[in-house]
Amino acid sequence: MNDAVLQPLDGESLASWVNAMAKHREVETAALLRELHLHRDGALSMAQTRLSEPAARRVHRETGVGEAVLHEMTLARYAGNALPHLPLTPWTDSAAVAQWSSSAWLSDHRARWCAQCLRKNGFRWPLRWMLPWTFACLEHRVFLATECIRCLSPVHYGRHSTLPRLCDARVDERRHTYGYDERCEYPITLHRPLPVTDDSLLVHQERINAWLDGHPTAGDRQFASLTAVMIMLVTPAMMRRRSEDPALLCHLRSRRGLGLTQERVPWTDPLRIAAAASAANRLLCSNPSASEVAMRIVDMRSLDYREAPWRLDVMEWAYGSALRPNPYVDELVRRGVITIGSFAYR
């Protein structure tokens, strides 16, 4: 099989590589999974979470790709920071995986993408796109897309964790008009991305990437901790009017932005992540204490009449990125800005 191996790209996800190799060899993905013996550990989505050592050795023998490289292509790469408490044996403990994935900050169903990257790389995509922390493409200086530009529906990963080439959402307007419905089928590579106009946002993305890659400075870790909190608490009053990217302020004020917050999955929105990172960076400019940061957050939220506390589910507190331990969460709980409890919201 080594003669037909398609080498993985730098930072590519395991699912992207396996699907690309199946297309390269003109075989079904399911057949390739059987040839690589990955079907023994469950679906490709399970292997994408963490590879067992026997599975990594089998794939290495069949493809020649190093075992360390294979492990770096799975979500286990981020178990030490962005994905805490990731199950050690997901292929044998489906209950633990279900509990973890229900609260982890992970885009394993709703896709995000850069259309220019997909066109350039032949529809192969990096593992980092599965993390909500990735809000912008540094190469093309655009915000990542999360929904079809034609019907405004979210795009979901398909079978074997494939990134669909066409939007598969049902178009309700056609059912009401013509009496039948059909899929949107708009190519996601034709998405017109929103450009990043504020260079500081790209710097914020680079700092988050350093944290994700496991070589952050102390300031980067502090920045990630506060950004995690601000994803929940950021409001329009925290955005600067003159120097801020206008897309962030417009989005926070829009019905779409408020709707995502009410769905209690605000971290699925790249623009909100970018706004949270911008607000966190500004709050940390003077090197304040956690108490001073919390007091400033309280003041700014009051300007937008946000008096009700944010209800943080205890499971999200445990599995959410950079939320525990987090000195800012503790201080905000003490001030009544965040309430921790059992809230079923997904």
Rosetta silent file (secondary structure, phi, psi, omega in degrees, C-alpha in Angstrom):
SEQUENCE: MNDAVLQPLDGESLASWVNAMAKHREVETAALLRELHLHRDGALSMAQTRLSEPAARRVHRETGVGEAVLHEMTLARYAGNALPHLPLTPWTDSAAVAQWSSSAWLSDHRARWCAQCLRKNGFRWPLRWMLPWTFACLEHRVFLATECIRCLSPVHYGRHSTLPRLCDARVDERRHTYGYDERCEYPITLHRPLPVTDDSLLVHQERINAWLDGHPTAGDRQFASLTAVMIMLVTPAMMRRRSEDPALLCHLRSRRGLGLTQERVPWTDPLRIAAAASAANRLLCSNPSASEVAMRIVDMRSLDYREAPWRLDVMEWAYGSALRPNPYVDELVRRGVITIGSFAYR
SCORE:     score description
SCORE:     0.000 S_00000001
   1 L     0.000  -20.869 -174.965    0.000    0.000    0.000 S_00000001
   2 H   -57.771  -28.860 -178.626    2.956    2.350    0.546 S_00000001
   3 H   -65.742  -26.417 -175.739    3.168    3.114   -3.188 S_00000001
   4 H  -106.360   14.911 -175.660   -0.259    4.755   -3.122 S_00000001
   5 L   -76.337  132.669  173.773    0.106    6.628    0.166 S_00000001
   6 L   -96.893  117.793 -175.467   -0.826   10.295    0.178 S_00000001
   7 L   -68.439  139.965  178.998    1.379   12.012    2.725 S_00000001
   8 L   -68.208  146.750  175.196   -0.457   14.056    5.409 S_00000001
   9 L   -78.548  161.579  178.762   -0.200   17.820    5.295 S_00000001
  10 L   -63.889  121.805  179.033    1.249   19.752    8.206 S_00000001
  11 L    80.284    5.350 -176.912   -1.423   19.992   10.897 S_00000001
  12 E   -70.241  149.301  177.763   -3.944   17.941    8.920 S_00000001
  13 L   -80.041  154.974  179.175   -6.634   15.989   10.741 S_00000001
  14 H   -61.892  -41.710 -178.974   -6.704   12.204   10.609 S_00000001
  15 H   -62.994  -43.398  178.597  -10.204   12.207    9.118 S_00000001
  16 H   -60.956  -44.384 -177.985   -9.191   14.617    6.349 S_00000001
  17 H   -65.049  -45.827 -178.894   -6.123   12.538    5.481 S_00000001
  18 H   -64.156  -43.884  179.126   -7.971    9.195    5.402 S_00000001
  19 H   -65.347  -38.964  177.981  -10.787   10.602    3.263 S_00000001
  20 H   -65.856  -38.674  179.447   -8.285   12.258    0.906 S_00000001
  21 H   -67.535  -36.942  177.197   -6.321    9.003    0.606 S_00000001
  22 H   -63.546  -41.786  178.450   -9.513    7.085   -0.191 S_00000001
  23 H   -66.681  -39.681  179.578  -10.318    9.553   -2.950 S_00000001
  24 H   -61.717  -37.795 -178.537   -6.722    9.382   -4.218 S_00000001
  25 H   -90.363   -3.911  178.731   -6.908    5.585   -4.456 S_00000001
  26 L    59.832   48.122  175.333  -10.467    5.706   -5.830 S_00000001
  27 L  -130.739  164.340  175.966  -11.903    3.463   -3.123 S_00000001
  28 L   -71.268  146.608  178.836  -14.651    3.892   -0.551 S_00000001
  29 H   -59.914  -38.949 -179.915  -13.561    5.310    2.798 S_00000001
  30 H   -60.905  -38.905  178.890  -15.118    2.317    4.571 S_00000001
  31 H   -66.634  -39.494  178.588  -12.956   -0.060    2.491 S_00000001
  32 H   -67.001  -37.802  177.440   -9.816    1.917    3.331 S_00000001
  33 H   -61.809  -38.528  177.212  -10.700    1.854    7.029 S_00000001
  34 H   -66.883  -38.806 -179.604  -10.931   -1.943    6.841 S_00000001
  35 H   -66.624  -35.423  178.563   -7.579   -2.109    5.059 S_00000001
  36 H   -85.927   -4.181 -179.273   -5.994    0.068    7.753 S_00000001
  37 L    64.894   22.071  177.961   -7.844   -1.929   10.451 S_00000001
  38 H   -78.060  -18.846  179.335   -9.228    1.298   11.895 S_00000001
  39 H   -64.736  -18.390  179.849  -12.750   -0.135   11.858 S_00000001
  40 H   -69.034  -26.134 -179.424  -11.779   -2.231   14.902 S_00000001
  41 H   -97.040   18.749 -179.201  -11.675    0.899   17.068 S_00000001
  42 L    96.013 -162.504 -176.955  -15.095    2.111   15.935 S_00000001
  43 L   -69.379  167.001  178.542  -15.898    4.820   13.412 S_00000001
  44 H   -61.067  -32.513  178.073  -13.324    7.195   11.936 S_00000001
  45 H   -62.021  -31.442  177.136  -14.692    9.896   14.221 S_00000001
  46 H   -72.005  -42.399  176.300  -13.594    7.767   17.180 S_00000001
  47 H   -64.178  -32.093  177.775  -10.097    7.306   15.732 S_00000001
  48 H   -64.546  -28.371  178.810  -10.052   11.064   15.149 S_00000001
  49 H   -72.441  -53.144  178.225  -10.487   11.502   18.899 S_00000001
  50 L  -160.132  134.491  176.827   -7.610    9.258   19.973 S_00000001
  51 L   -92.235  136.239  172.323   -5.712    6.409   18.304 S_00000001
  52 L   -73.999  157.545 -179.602   -4.868    3.310   20.294 S_00000001
  53 H   -61.483  -43.955  176.703   -1.230    2.234   20.198 S_00000001
  54 H   -60.089  -39.672  179.671   -2.016   -0.997   18.262 S_00000001
  55 H   -64.786  -42.138  179.003   -4.024    1.024   15.723 S_00000001
  56 H   -62.703  -39.611  178.779   -1.188    3.528   15.274 S_00000001
  57 H   -66.320  -39.493  179.066    1.283    0.676   14.714 S_00000001
  58 H   -63.650  -46.060 -179.472   -1.006   -0.949   12.141 S_00000001
  59 H   -65.079  -37.166  177.541   -1.461    2.288   10.196 S_00000001
  60 H   -62.306  -43.569  178.944    2.285    2.931   10.364 S_00000001
  61 H   -63.537  -37.454 -176.102    3.020   -0.520    8.887 S_00000001
  62 H   -78.843  -30.302 -171.479    0.490   -0.008    6.097 S_00000001
  63 H  -116.621  -21.965 -176.090    1.371    3.580    5.169 S_00000001
  64 L    83.847   -3.101  177.761    4.854    4.323    6.452 S_00000001
  65 L   -77.140  131.970 -175.554    3.597    7.425    8.270 S_00000001
  66 L   -60.202  147.375 -179.315    5.233    7.714   11.685 S_00000001
  67 H   -62.267  -38.926  179.031    3.243    6.827   14.796 S_00000001
  68 H   -62.753  -38.901  177.908    4.042   10.190   16.399 S_00000001
  69 H   -64.308  -41.768  179.931    2.689   11.968   13.313 S_00000001
  70 H   -62.359  -43.564  179.208   -0.489    9.900   13.440 S_00000001
  71 H   -64.813  -33.441  178.649   -1.086   10.747   17.110 S_00000001
  72 H   -69.484  -15.144 -179.618   -0.565   14.445   16.311 S_00000001
  73 L   -90.090    2.808  179.931   -3.420   14.186   13.797 S_00000001
  74 L  -110.264  165.545 -178.806   -5.954   13.308   16.525 S_00000001
  75 H   -66.920  -18.569  177.586   -7.735   15.441   19.107 S_00000001
  76 H   -59.265  -18.971  176.687   -5.628   13.838   21.837 S_00000001
  77 H   -58.353  -29.536 -176.298   -3.003   16.363   20.758 S_00000001
  78 H  -106.017   16.843 -178.144   -5.002   19.011   22.645 S_00000001
  79 L   -65.708  -21.810 -178.054   -5.834   16.952   25.734 S_00000001
  80 L   -87.253   -5.908  179.949   -3.458   19.038   27.819 S_00000001
  81 L  -143.004  -71.509 -172.562   -5.118   22.384   27.135 S_00000001
  82 L   -76.051  -22.881 -176.970   -8.139   22.872   24.857 S_00000001
  83 L  -128.594   68.649 -178.721   -9.753   19.469   25.475 S_00000001
  84 L   -65.948  151.288  176.747   -9.259   18.551   29.146 S_00000001
  85 L    63.601   26.689  175.356  -10.353   15.154   30.479 S_00000001
  86 L   -62.707  129.557 -175.594  -10.455   13.579   27.016 S_00000001
  87 L   -56.139  140.141 -178.121  -11.151    9.841   27.609 S_00000001
  88 L   -72.950  -31.838 -179.296   -8.053    7.644   27.529 S_00000001
  89 L  -130.926   71.368 -176.941   -9.808    4.745   25.758 S_00000001
  90 L   -63.045  -24.116 -178.388  -12.703    6.217   23.722 S_00000001
  91 L   -74.645  -12.102  179.457  -12.958    3.039   21.621 S_00000001
  92 L  -117.438  -11.371 -174.703  -14.014    1.017   24.695 S_00000001
  93 L  -128.591   77.221 -176.823  -15.908    3.571   26.791 S_00000001
  94 H   -66.115  -30.265  179.596  -18.672    5.144   24.700 S_00000001
  95 H   -66.004  -42.610  178.567  -20.442    6.490   27.807 S_00000001
  96 H   -64.917  -37.536  178.483  -17.377    8.484   28.850 S_00000001
  97 H   -65.120  -43.504 -179.583  -17.027    9.830   25.298 S_00000001
  98 H   -63.318  -42.119  178.677  -20.671   10.899   25.207 S_00000001
  99 H   -64.947  -43.060 -179.119  -20.362   12.673   28.560 S_00000001
 100 H   -67.039  -48.251 -175.212  -17.144   14.395   27.536 S_00000001
 101 H   -68.428  -23.137 -179.890  -18.266   15.457   24.035 S_00000001
 102 H   -71.471  -19.822 -177.508  -21.553   16.886   25.338 S_00000001
 103 H  -122.628  -12.869 -179.875  -19.661   19.527   27.320 S_00000001
 104 L   -69.542  147.916  175.526  -16.266   19.832   25.615 S_00000001
 105 L   -82.108   88.294 -172.117  -15.578   22.921   23.525 S_00000001
 106 L  -146.631  129.583  177.162  -15.360   20.987   20.276 S_00000001
 107 L   -95.166   71.966 -178.192  -16.854   21.530   16.811 S_00000001
 108 L   -92.854   -6.161  177.060  -17.256   17.851   15.959 S_00000001
 109 L  -117.340  -51.805  179.269  -20.623   18.273   14.215 S_00000001
 110 E   -85.450  122.720 -175.373  -20.780   21.849   12.935 S_00000001
 111 L   -83.333  156.738  169.431  -17.967   22.510   10.476 S_00000001
 112 L  -136.983  148.208 -172.155  -15.886   25.644   10.058 S_00000001
 113 E  -160.449  161.458  169.489  -13.652   26.337    7.106 S_00000001
 114 L  -111.998  115.857 -175.486  -11.649   28.742    4.974 S_00000001
 115 H   -61.514  -35.811  179.967  -12.831   28.414    1.366 S_00000001
 116 H   -67.191  -38.218  177.022   -9.478   29.576   -0.009 S_00000001
 117 H   -64.619  -42.215 -179.850   -7.616   26.912    1.970 S_00000001
 118 H   -63.763  -41.170  178.270   -9.955   24.190    0.706 S_00000001
 119 H   -66.424  -37.869 -177.686   -9.463   25.265   -2.901 S_00000001
 120 H   -71.642  -39.964 -172.198   -5.701   25.431   -2.436 S_00000001
 121 H  -100.268   12.195  179.118   -5.275   22.080   -0.609 S_00000001
 122 L    67.888   39.057  176.157   -7.741   19.946   -2.551 S_00000001
 123 L    67.967   28.556  173.412  -10.387   19.982    0.170 S_00000001
 124 L  -101.936  142.928 -170.025   -8.044   18.817    2.924 S_00000001
 125 L  -134.377  150.034 -176.570   -8.437   20.552    6.255 S_00000001
 126 E   -79.529  152.063  178.474   -6.429   21.032    9.469 S_00000001
 127 H   -59.211  -34.158 -175.126   -7.299   19.466   12.807 S_00000001
 128 H   -61.324  -22.111  178.556   -7.342   22.905   14.432 S_00000001
 129 H   -65.648  -18.445  178.861  -10.571   23.776   12.594 S_00000001
 130 H   -78.439   -9.097 -179.889  -12.400   21.400   14.948 S_00000001
 131 L  -100.116  131.759  178.662  -11.572   23.683   17.864 S_00000001
 132 L   -62.776  -16.516  179.464  -13.704   26.803   18.430 S_00000001
 133 L   -65.552  -19.943  179.296  -10.504   28.613   19.402 S_00000001
 134 L   -88.877  102.772 -177.086   -9.632   28.889   15.702 S_00000001
 135 L  -107.425  -14.136 -176.357  -11.587   31.906   14.509 S_00000001
 136 E  -141.613  152.484  172.591   -9.388   33.171   11.646 S_00000001
 137 E   -93.341  116.068 -177.488   -7.167   31.915    8.839 S_00000001
 138 L   -68.698  -31.974 -177.199   -3.757   33.523    9.299 S_00000001
 139 L   -70.124  -43.871 -175.071   -2.676   32.811    5.724 S_00000001
 140 L  -102.730   -1.882  174.337   -5.648   34.409    3.994 S_00000001
 141 L    57.663   48.325  178.907   -6.534   36.934    6.734 S_00000001
 142 E  -134.655  156.903  172.044  -10.220   36.023    6.872 S_00000001
 143 E   -75.361  144.685  177.013  -12.663   34.817    9.525 S_00000001
 144 L   -68.874  145.494  177.736  -13.558   31.142    9.267 S_00000001
 145 E   -87.149  149.962  177.383  -16.993   30.358    7.843 S_00000001
 146 L  -130.921   -6.137 -177.644  -19.534   28.319    9.799 S_00000001
 147 E  -146.655  159.678  179.806  -22.638   28.481    7.635 S_00000001
 148 L   -67.619  131.901 -177.605  -23.730   28.414    4.012 S_00000001
 149 L   -73.848  -15.696 -178.316  -23.679   31.882    2.492 S_00000001
 150 L   -87.673  -49.269 -176.080  -26.721   31.044    0.386 S_00000001
 151 L  -109.871   -3.679  178.130  -29.242   29.636    2.896 S_00000001
 152 L    63.671   21.950  176.685  -27.472   30.690    6.163 S_00000001
 153 L   -92.668  147.086  175.466  -27.710   27.143    7.533 S_00000001
 154 E   -64.874  148.771  177.637  -24.831   25.566    9.472 S_00000001
 155 L  -101.864  130.808 -175.068  -22.761   23.030    7.550 S_00000001
 156 E  -111.599  149.826  173.552  -22.255   19.699    9.291 S_00000001
 157 L   -63.874  145.981  179.812  -19.622   17.017    8.940 S_00000001
 158 L   -96.517 -161.691 -179.906  -20.836   13.976    7.022 S_00000001
 159 H   -62.427  143.950 -176.760  -20.213   10.254    7.360 S_00000001
 160 H    60.040   30.810  177.060  -16.614    9.375    8.276 S_00000001
 161 H    55.751   36.462  177.184  -16.159   12.995    9.434 S_00000001
 162 L   -80.026  146.459  173.605  -16.057   14.268    5.860 S_00000001
 163 L   -90.150  113.071 -173.867  -16.344   17.973    5.163 S_00000001
 164 L   -65.735  142.956  177.766  -19.191   18.165    2.605 S_00000001
 165 L   -78.316  -25.313 -178.604  -18.488   19.944   -0.661 S_00000001
 166 E  -123.505  145.363  175.520  -22.103   21.082   -0.948 S_00000001
 167 L   -66.438  127.784 -177.270  -24.494   22.473    1.644 S_00000001
 168 L  -104.471   16.391 -179.393  -26.982   19.711    2.467 S_00000001
 169 L   -72.529  146.092  174.786  -29.514   21.866    4.329 S_00000001
 170 E   -77.681  138.344 -177.768  -33.182   21.683    3.358 S_00000001
 171 L  -100.470  103.170 -174.938  -34.534   24.926    1.875 S_00000001
 172 H   -64.942  -33.732 -176.740  -37.910   25.580    3.503 S_00000001
 173 H   -58.734  -36.022 -179.114  -38.813   28.481    1.224 S_00000001
 174 H   -70.667  -31.269  177.911  -39.008   26.159   -1.773 S_00000001
 175 H   -68.065  -40.838  179.887  -41.316   23.791    0.067 S_00000001
 176 H   -69.238  -32.548 -176.115  -43.710   26.623    0.887 S_00000001
 177 H   -84.499  -44.255 -172.812  -43.567   28.007   -2.660 S_00000001
 178 H  -109.831   -4.415  177.854  -43.509   24.871   -4.801 S_00000001
 179 L    87.551    3.300  176.392  -44.895   22.234   -2.478 S_00000001
 180 L  -146.796  157.865  178.410  -41.652   20.274   -2.143 S_00000001
 181 L  -114.135  160.913  178.052  -38.302   20.802   -0.523 S_00000001
 182 L  -150.836  166.703 -178.397  -34.805   20.141   -1.773 S_00000001
 183 E   -77.721  152.071 -178.801  -31.270   20.543   -0.563 S_00000001
 184 L   -63.645  -50.769  175.596  -29.452   23.841   -0.934 S_00000001
 185 L    58.718   33.838  175.330  -26.380   22.227   -2.594 S_00000001
 186 L   -87.765  130.802 -178.632  -24.377   25.446   -2.720 S_00000001
 187 E   -63.409  128.653 -177.306  -20.604   24.742   -2.912 S_00000001
 188 H   -73.017  -18.379  177.514  -18.943   25.773    0.335 S_00000001
 189 H   -74.532  -10.564  176.505  -15.749   26.681   -1.541 S_00000001
 190 H   -92.046    5.486  178.578  -17.661   29.556   -3.157 S_00000001
 191 L   -61.110  133.335  176.927  -18.220   31.114    0.245 S_00000001
 192 L   -91.439  106.164 -172.998  -17.185   34.778    0.277 S_00000001
 193 L   -72.513  155.134  175.632  -15.188   35.113    3.492 S_00000001
 194 L   -86.521  119.539 -177.022  -15.320   38.084    5.813 S_00000001
 195 E   -72.516  149.137  173.483  -11.872   39.734    5.831 S_00000001
 196 L   -86.521  115.866 -177.163  -10.050   40.515    9.063 S_00000001
 197 L   -97.974   -9.403 -179.775   -9.428   44.267    9.003 S_00000001
 198 L  -110.599  111.302 -177.110   -7.753   44.546   12.406 S_00000001
 199 H   -60.164  -27.012 -178.618   -4.220   43.103   12.447 S_00000001
 200 H   -64.002  -27.766  178.309   -4.323   42.712   16.227 S_00000001
 201 H   -65.808  -35.259  177.062   -6.904   39.917   15.829 S_00000001
 202 H   -68.175  -34.710  175.113   -4.372   37.898   13.849 S_00000001
 203 H   -64.855  -41.287  177.446   -1.871   38.431   16.672 S_00000001
 204 H   -60.888  -41.530  178.710   -4.490   37.143   19.119 S_00000001
 205 H   -64.041  -38.398  177.808   -4.972   34.047   16.934 S_00000001
 206 H   -64.142  -39.597  178.303   -1.220   33.459   16.895 S_00000001
 207 H   -65.825  -40.375  177.598   -1.094   33.638   20.719 S_00000001
 208 H   -65.524  -39.520  178.201   -3.962   31.152   20.980 S_00000001
 209 H   -62.035  -38.692  177.722   -2.194   28.865   18.490 S_00000001
 210 H   -62.804  -39.215  177.002    0.932   28.968   20.661 S_00000001
 211 H   -65.814  -42.978  179.675   -1.182   27.904   23.629 S_00000001
 212 H   -64.658  -37.628 -176.667   -2.805   25.105   21.605 S_00000001
 213 L   -78.732   -4.207  173.719    0.551   23.852   20.330 S_00000001
 214 L    87.950   15.380  175.583    1.856   23.518   23.884 S_00000001
 215 L  -132.957   56.099  179.698    4.537   26.208   23.963 S_00000001
 216 L   -85.523  159.947  168.180    2.812   29.292   25.400 S_00000001
 217 L   -83.247  171.668  176.606    4.315   31.985   27.543 S_00000001
 218 H   -61.065  -35.915  178.094    2.815   32.715   30.967 S_00000001
 219 H   -66.642  -35.967  177.936    1.068   35.670   29.351 S_00000001
 220 H   -65.264  -40.845  178.451   -0.421   33.431   26.647 S_00000001
 221 H   -65.052  -41.312  177.657   -1.885   31.088   29.271 S_00000001
 222 H   -64.053  -41.101  178.581   -3.365   34.023   31.155 S_00000001
 223 H   -62.444  -43.282  178.875   -4.747   35.395   27.886 S_00000001
 224 H   -65.067  -39.714  179.904   -6.380   32.040   27.028 S_00000001
 225 H   -62.643  -44.390 -179.308   -7.937   31.783   30.509 S_00000001
 226 H   -73.570  -34.927  176.757   -9.533   35.215   30.298 S_00000001
 227 H   -60.802  -40.367  178.403  -10.608   34.715   26.674 S_00000001
 228 H   -58.434  -38.790  178.897  -12.486   31.564   27.742 S_00000001
 229 H   -71.631  -42.891 -176.208  -14.401   33.647   30.277 S_00000001
 230 H   -69.524  -22.029  174.245  -15.036   36.527   27.879 S_00000001
 231 H   -56.861  -35.704  179.618  -16.551   34.163   25.295 S_00000001
 232 H   -83.317  -32.357 -166.273  -19.464   33.904   27.703 S_00000001
 233 H  -110.581   -7.027 -174.607  -19.512   37.475   28.980 S_00000001
 234 L   -62.534  139.960  178.843  -18.400   39.792   26.143 S_00000001
 235 L  -133.102  164.438  179.764  -20.832   42.627   25.294 S_00000001
 236 H   -56.472  -31.999 -178.369  -20.802   45.478   22.732 S_00000001
 237 H   -64.136  -17.834 -179.387  -19.693   47.969   25.399 S_00000001
 238 H   -85.700   -4.619 -179.552  -16.365   46.130   25.616 S_00000001
 239 L   -95.376  136.907  175.117  -15.534   46.893   21.972 S_00000001
 240 L   -76.093  140.659 -175.496  -13.673   50.038   20.977 S_00000001
 241 L   -78.078  -33.970 -171.735  -15.547   52.070   18.387 S_00000001
 242 L   -90.725  -49.497 -172.556  -12.625   53.450   16.377 S_00000001
 243 L   -93.682   -9.718 -175.871   -9.869   50.860   16.225 S_00000001
 244 L   -76.689  150.451  171.542  -11.954   47.659   16.522 S_00000001
 245 L   -60.901  120.580 -174.333  -12.802   45.455   13.549 S_00000001
 246 H   -61.163  -24.835 -179.491  -16.341   46.708   12.747 S_00000001
 247 H   -62.495  -32.694 -177.782  -17.565   43.168   12.067 S_00000001
 248 H   -68.186  -47.012 -178.844  -17.201   42.277   15.747 S_00000001
 249 H   -66.531  -43.053  178.812  -19.320   45.103   17.069 S_00000001
 250 H   -60.785  -39.372 -177.973  -21.983   44.646   14.384 S_00000001
 251 H   -69.606  -42.876 -179.681  -22.181   40.932   15.136 S_00000001
 252 H   -62.178  -29.371 -179.892  -22.482   41.346   18.899 S_00000001
 253 H   -88.414  -11.415 -173.966  -25.384   43.742   18.348 S_00000001
 254 L   -79.564  162.601  176.461  -27.114   41.624   15.711 S_00000001
 255 H   -67.116  -32.428  179.916  -30.003   39.252   16.243 S_00000001
 256 H   -66.479  -42.621  178.515  -27.860   36.405   14.943 S_00000001
 257 H   -64.196  -43.421  178.250  -25.199   37.066   17.541 S_00000001
 258 H   -67.071  -34.002  179.823  -27.740   37.300   20.328 S_00000001
 259 H   -64.838  -41.502  178.351  -29.474   34.168   19.063 S_00000001
 260 H   -63.901  -36.622  178.398  -26.306   32.078   19.314 S_00000001
 261 H   -66.073  -40.548 -179.993  -25.810   33.319   22.864 S_00000001
 262 H   -67.566  -26.822  175.193  -29.366   32.365   23.779 S_00000001
 263 L   -72.819   -9.029  177.721  -28.719   28.879   22.383 S_00000001
 264 L    64.942   29.901  170.876  -25.962   28.739   25.035 S_00000001
 265 L  -129.923   55.097 -174.731  -23.308   27.655   22.562 S_00000001
 266 H   -64.428  -23.117 -177.467  -21.562   31.003   22.024 S_00000001
 267 H   -75.428   -2.096  175.608  -18.189   29.372   21.434 S_00000001
 268 H   -81.024   -7.096 -172.926  -19.423   27.987   18.077 S_00000001
 269 L  -104.408  112.206 -178.260  -19.256   31.493   16.598 S_00000001
 270 H   -58.392  -36.300 -179.235  -15.836   32.644   15.276 S_00000001
 271 H   -66.857  -36.478  178.580  -16.758   36.333   15.463 S_00000001
 272 H   -70.154  -37.406  176.558  -17.676   36.028   19.126 S_00000001
 273 H   -61.803  -43.921  179.412  -14.410   34.199   19.859 S_00000001
 274 H   -62.873  -41.885  178.591  -12.521   37.016   18.140 S_00000001
 275 H   -64.018  -39.786  179.117  -14.439   39.643   20.128 S_00000001
 276 H   -64.564  -41.557  179.066  -13.707   37.776   23.371 S_00000001
 277 H   -64.082  -40.273  179.245   -9.990   37.618   22.553 S_00000001
 278 H   -64.678  -43.712  179.686   -9.938   41.350   21.777 S_00000001
 279 H   -66.505  -40.297  179.667  -11.709   42.212   25.032 S_00000001
 280 H   -63.335  -42.673  179.638   -9.430   39.899   27.049 S_00000001
 281 H   -61.713  -40.280 -179.137   -6.311   41.466   25.575 S_00000001
 282 H   -68.405  -38.431 -179.483   -7.556   44.949   26.458 S_00000001
 283 H   -67.221  -26.942 -176.442   -8.413   43.959   30.018 S_00000001
 284 L   -93.776    2.348 -175.283   -4.914   42.545   30.541 S_00000001
 285 L   -57.874  -39.868 -175.525   -3.050   45.569   29.166 S_00000001
 286 L   -95.551   14.145  178.955   -2.227   47.010   32.601 S_00000001
 287 L    55.649   53.060 -175.691   -1.361   43.626   34.163 S_00000001
 288 L   -81.359  167.630  173.821   -4.305   43.720   36.636 S_00000001
 289 L   -79.806  167.206  178.708   -5.227   41.197   39.311 S_00000001
 290 H   -61.233  -36.413  179.042   -8.139   38.786   38.864 S_00000001
 291 H   -64.960  -40.845  179.838  -10.211   40.907   41.255 S_00000001
 292 H   -68.350  -38.370  176.863   -9.571   44.059   39.221 S_00000001
 293 H   -62.967  -45.591 -179.965  -10.471   42.275   35.983 S_00000001
 294 H   -61.134  -41.829  179.731  -13.720   40.999   37.491 S_00000001
 295 H   -63.840  -38.233  178.244  -14.651   44.482   38.737 S_00000001
 296 H   -66.908  -39.441  178.099  -14.022   45.921   35.266 S_00000001
 297 H   -63.113  -43.513  177.945  -16.184   43.232   33.650 S_00000001
 298 H   -58.156  -45.033 -178.967  -19.031   43.996   36.046 S_00000001
 299 H   -63.037  -44.683 -176.787  -18.834   47.702   35.165 S_00000001
 300 H   -71.941  -34.723  177.352  -18.819   47.140   31.396 S_00000001
 301 H   -68.237  -30.871  178.627  -21.652   44.606   31.446 S_00000001
 302 H   -66.817  -27.515  177.774  -23.805   47.068   33.381 S_00000001
 303 H   -66.183  -26.995  177.794  -23.431   49.532   30.487 S_00000001
 304 L  -101.476   15.305  177.355  -25.240   47.011   28.264 S_00000001
 305 L    58.251   37.836  175.426  -27.847   46.250   30.972 S_00000001
 306 L   -97.306   85.378 -176.439  -26.544   42.692   31.449 S_00000001
 307 L   -94.566  -28.341 -177.593  -27.542   42.216   35.070 S_00000001
 308 L   -71.607  139.999  179.385  -28.496   38.524   35.038 S_00000001
 309 L   -70.623  150.745  174.284  -25.628   36.132   35.879 S_00000001
 310 E   -77.877  126.800 -178.673  -24.272   33.770   33.265 S_00000001
 311 E   -88.427  103.560 -179.291  -25.354   30.222   34.099 S_00000001
 312 E   -94.244  115.989  179.689  -22.273   28.042   33.675 S_00000001
 313 E   -65.929  139.867 -174.828  -23.082   24.354   33.625 S_00000001
 314 H   -63.388  -30.098  178.288  -20.906   22.380   36.005 S_00000001
 315 H   -72.462  -38.108  176.796  -19.999   19.898   33.247 S_00000001
 316 H   -68.012  -34.419  176.337  -18.882   22.672   30.920 S_00000001
 317 H   -61.368  -36.812 -179.247  -16.897   24.124   33.796 S_00000001
 318 H   -78.334  -40.614 -173.249  -15.107   20.779   34.098 S_00000001
 319 H  -102.062  -13.051 -178.190  -14.639   20.026   30.388 S_00000001
 320 L   -71.828  146.096 -177.262  -14.561   23.515   28.859 S_00000001
 321 L   -59.563  132.031  171.399  -11.240   24.884   27.673 S_00000001
 322 L    56.015   23.975 -179.372   -9.259   26.929   30.206 S_00000001
 323 L   -98.716  -20.526 -179.476  -12.227   27.137   32.606 S_00000001
 324 L  -150.050  120.596   -1.641  -10.875   25.041   35.455 S_00000001
 325 L   -78.373  146.561 -178.189   -8.766   26.004   37.206 S_00000001
 326 L  -149.246  111.557 -176.599   -9.394   29.619   36.259 S_00000001
 327 H   -63.604  -27.059 -178.864   -8.881   32.502   38.711 S_00000001
 328 H   -73.146  -37.317  176.424  -11.222   34.753   36.725 S_00000001
 329 H   -62.735  -45.926 -178.850  -14.131   32.306   36.994 S_00000001
 330 H   -58.532  -43.929 -178.100  -13.650   32.046   40.756 S_00000001
 331 H   -69.534  -38.190 -179.653  -13.661   35.822   41.177 S_00000001
 332 H   -72.129  -31.054  173.533  -16.675   36.330   38.891 S_00000001
 333 H   -65.451  -42.016  179.793  -18.605   33.647   40.775 S_00000001
 334 H   -62.177  -33.440 -179.454  -17.862   35.496   44.007 S_00000001
 335 L   -89.511    0.435  176.182  -19.235   38.705   42.490 S_00000001
 336 L    81.369   11.766  178.283  -22.376   37.011   41.159 S_00000001
 337 L   -79.826  -30.841  178.117  -21.554   37.485   37.458 S_00000001
 338 E  -123.674  136.739  173.811  -21.363   33.709   36.908 S_00000001
 339 E  -117.006  126.370  179.740  -23.494   31.052   38.566 S_00000001
 340 E  -100.351  129.099 -179.552  -22.281   27.443   38.458 S_00000001
 341 E  -166.041 -165.454  178.049  -24.921   24.728   38.547 S_00000001
 342 L  -101.851  102.876 -177.247  -26.569   21.938   36.598 S_00000001
 343 L  -123.317  113.565  176.767  -28.142   23.524   33.519 S_00000001
 344 L   -83.371  109.543 -176.706  -29.314   21.321   30.655 S_00000001
 345 L  -130.869    5.216  177.299  -28.962   23.543   27.629 S_00000001
 346 L  -123.263    0.000    0.000  -27.919   21.323   24.755 S_00000001
